[in-house]
Amino acid sequence: MSTESKTKAKSHVTTNKHAVKAERILAIDVGGTRLKTAIISEGGEMKTKRVRVATPHPAKPDAVVSALFELIAPIR
């Protein structure tokens, strides 16, 4: 992909200069076999180790949300 194409691809993104900068962002990956979380910086740098658990089966919304709350407890 050329530099010009990359620039055009990103042209729809706007930045709010008054937006609050985040020191820590909770990243959550909900997969079919595992749930994973980690704290990352605004630049995408890992600030904590990744924490993983098996995705509950059946993966009903209440079960997944409960598992996520348990998963993030140690990295708060």
PyRosetta script that sets phi, psi and omega in degrees:
from pyrosetta import init, pose_from_sequence

init()
pose = pose_from_sequence("MSTESKTKAKSHVTTNKHAVKAERILAIDVGGTRLKTAIISEGGEMKTKRVRVATPHPAKPDAVVSALFELIAPIR")
pose.set_psi(1, 131.7)
pose.set_omega(1, -178.9)
pose.set_phi(2, -73.7)
pose.set_psi(2, 162.9)
pose.set_omega(2, 177.8)
pose.set_phi(3, -60.8)
pose.set_psi(3, -39.3)
pose.set_omega(3, 179.6)
pose.set_phi(4, -62.5)
pose.set_psi(4, -42.1)
pose.set_omega(4, 178.8)
pose.set_phi(5, -63.9)
pose.set_psi(5, -41.0)
pose.set_omega(5, 179.2)
pose.set_phi(6, -63.1)
pose.set_psi(6, -41.4)
pose.set_omega(6, 179.5)
pose.set_phi(7, -63.8)
pose.set_psi(7, -44.8)
pose.set_omega(7, 179.1)
pose.set_phi(8, -63.7)
pose.set_psi(8, -37.2)
pose.set_omega(8, -179.8)
pose.set_phi(9, -64.1)
pose.set_psi(9, -31.5)
pose.set_omega(9, -177.8)
pose.set_phi(10, -93.3)
pose.set_psi(10, -2.5)
pose.set_omega(10, -172.9)
pose.set_phi(11, -66.4)
pose.set_psi(11, -18.0)
pose.set_omega(11, 179.9)
pose.set_phi(12, -80.3)
pose.set_psi(12, -11.0)
pose.set_omega(12, -177.2)
pose.set_phi(13, -84.0)
pose.set_psi(13, 130.9)
pose.set_omega(13, 176.3)
pose.set_phi(14, -116.0)
pose.set_psi(14, 153.6)
pose.set_omega(14, 179.5)
pose.set_phi(15, -118.4)
pose.set_psi(15, 129.9)
pose.set_omega(15, 176.3)
pose.set_phi(16, -89.2)
pose.set_psi(16, 110.3)
pose.set_omega(16, -177.1)
pose.set_phi(17, -68.0)
pose.set_psi(17, -12.0)
pose.set_omega(17, 178.9)
pose.set_phi(18, -98.8)
pose.set_psi(18, 1.5)
pose.set_omega(18, -178.0)
pose.set_phi(19, -66.7)
pose.set_psi(19, 146.6)
pose.set_omega(19, 177.3)
pose.set_phi(20, -75.9)
pose.set_psi(20, 132.9)
pose.set_omega(20, 178.0)
pose.set_phi(21, -81.6)
pose.set_psi(21, 136.0)
pose.set_omega(21, -179.5)
pose.set_phi(22, -93.4)
pose.set_psi(22, 129.3)
pose.set_omega(22, 174.8)
pose.set_phi(23, -79.2)
pose.set_psi(23, -35.1)
pose.set_omega(23, -178.1)
pose.set_phi(24, -137.5)
pose.set_psi(24, 137.7)
pose.set_omega(24, 178.6)
pose.set_phi(25, -125.0)
pose.set_psi(25, 131.6)
pose.set_omega(25, 176.8)
pose.set_phi(26, -85.0)
pose.set_psi(26, 114.7)
pose.set_omega(26, 177.5)
pose.set_phi(27, -97.9)
pose.set_psi(27, 130.9)
pose.set_omega(27, -178.5)
pose.set_phi(28, -127.1)
pose.set_psi(28, 130.1)
pose.set_omega(28, 176.1)
pose.set_phi(29, -116.9)
pose.set_psi(29, 111.4)
pose.set_omega(29, 178.8)
pose.set_phi(30, -100.7)
pose.set_psi(30, 108.1)
pose.set_omega(30, -179.2)
pose.set_phi(31, -115.2)
pose.set_psi(31, 170.7)
pose.set_omega(31, -179.2)
pose.set_phi(32, -68.9)
pose.set_psi(32, -26.2)
pose.set_omega(32, -179.2)
pose.set_phi(33, -113.6)
pose.set_psi(33, -26.2)
pose.set_omega(33, -178.8)
pose.set_phi(34, -141.0)
pose.set_psi(34, 151.5)
pose.set_omega(34, 168.6)
pose.set_phi(35, -108.2)
pose.set_psi(35, 133.9)
pose.set_omega(35, -179.6)
pose.set_phi(36, -132.5)
pose.set_psi(36, 143.9)
pose.set_omega(36, 175.3)
pose.set_phi(37, -139.1)
pose.set_psi(37, 156.7)
pose.set_omega(37, 174.2)
pose.set_phi(38, -163.8)
pose.set_psi(38, 159.3)
pose.set_omega(38, 172.5)
pose.set_phi(39, -96.5)
pose.set_psi(39, 131.0)
pose.set_omega(39, 177.7)
pose.set_phi(40, -125.9)
pose.set_psi(40, 161.5)
pose.set_omega(40, 175.8)
pose.set_phi(41, -84.0)
pose.set_psi(41, 171.4)
pose.set_omega(41, 177.7)
pose.set_phi(42, -59.7)
pose.set_psi(42, -28.1)
pose.set_omega(42, 178.7)
pose.set_phi(43, -86.3)
pose.set_psi(43, -0.3)
pose.set_omega(43, 177.6)
pose.set_phi(44, 94.0)
pose.set_psi(44, 5.2)
pose.set_omega(44, 178.9)
pose.set_phi(45, -76.1)
pose.set_psi(45, 132.9)
pose.set_omega(45, 178.3)
pose.set_phi(46, -67.6)
pose.set_psi(46, 125.9)
pose.set_omega(46, 178.5)
pose.set_phi(47, -102.1)
pose.set_psi(47, -18.4)
pose.set_omega(47, 176.6)
pose.set_phi(48, -134.6)
pose.set_psi(48, 166.6)
pose.set_omega(48, 172.2)
pose.set_phi(49, -72.1)
pose.set_psi(49, 151.8)
pose.set_omega(49, 176.9)
pose.set_phi(50, -71.3)
pose.set_psi(50, 138.5)
pose.set_omega(50, 177.6)
pose.set_phi(51, -113.1)
pose.set_psi(51, 135.3)
pose.set_omega(51, -176.3)
pose.set_phi(52, -133.4)
pose.set_psi(52, 145.6)
pose.set_omega(52, 170.5)
pose.set_phi(53, -143.1)
pose.set_psi(53, 161.8)
pose.set_omega(53, 176.8)
pose.set_phi(54, -69.5)
pose.set_psi(54, 143.3)
pose.set_omega(54, 174.5)
pose.set_phi(55, -69.5)
pose.set_psi(55, 130.6)
pose.set_omega(55, 179.8)
pose.set_phi(56, -63.7)
pose.set_psi(56, 144.7)
pose.set_omega(56, 176.9)
pose.set_phi(57, -128.0)
pose.set_psi(57, 125.1)
pose.set_omega(57, 1.2)
pose.set_phi(58, -70.2)
pose.set_psi(58, 147.2)
pose.set_omega(58, -175.1)
pose.set_phi(59, -87.9)
pose.set_psi(59, 63.2)
pose.set_omega(59, 177.8)
pose.set_phi(60, -74.8)
pose.set_psi(60, 150.8)
pose.set_omega(60, -175.5)
pose.set_phi(61, -50.3)
pose.set_psi(61, -45.8)
pose.set_omega(61, -178.9)
pose.set_phi(62, -62.2)
pose.set_psi(62, -40.0)
pose.set_omega(62, -179.5)
pose.set_phi(63, -67.7)
pose.set_psi(63, -41.3)
pose.set_omega(63, 179.9)
pose.set_phi(64, -67.0)
pose.set_psi(64, -44.9)
pose.set_omega(64, 179.4)
pose.set_phi(65, -62.7)
pose.set_psi(65, -42.2)
pose.set_omega(65, 177.3)
pose.set_phi(66, -60.8)
pose.set_psi(66, -43.7)
pose.set_omega(66, 179.1)
pose.set_phi(67, -63.8)
pose.set_psi(67, -38.7)
pose.set_omega(67, 178.7)
pose.set_phi(68, -65.2)
pose.set_psi(68, -41.2)
pose.set_omega(68, 177.7)
pose.set_phi(69, -61.8)
pose.set_psi(69, -41.7)
pose.set_omega(69, 176.7)
pose.set_phi(70, -65.5)
pose.set_psi(70, -35.8)
pose.set_omega(70, -177.4)
pose.set_phi(71, -68.7)
pose.set_psi(71, -38.7)
pose.set_omega(71, -176.9)
pose.set_phi(72, -84.4)
pose.set_psi(72, -15.2)
pose.set_omega(72, -177.8)
pose.set_phi(73, -52.1)
pose.set_psi(73, -46.3)
pose.set_omega(73, -177.6)
pose.set_phi(74, -73.0)
pose.set_psi(74, -16.8)
pose.set_omega(74, -176.4)
pose.set_phi(75, -105.2)
pose.set_psi(75, 6.8)
pose.set_omega(75, 179.6)
pose.set_phi(76, -60.4)
pose.dump_pdb("model.pdb")
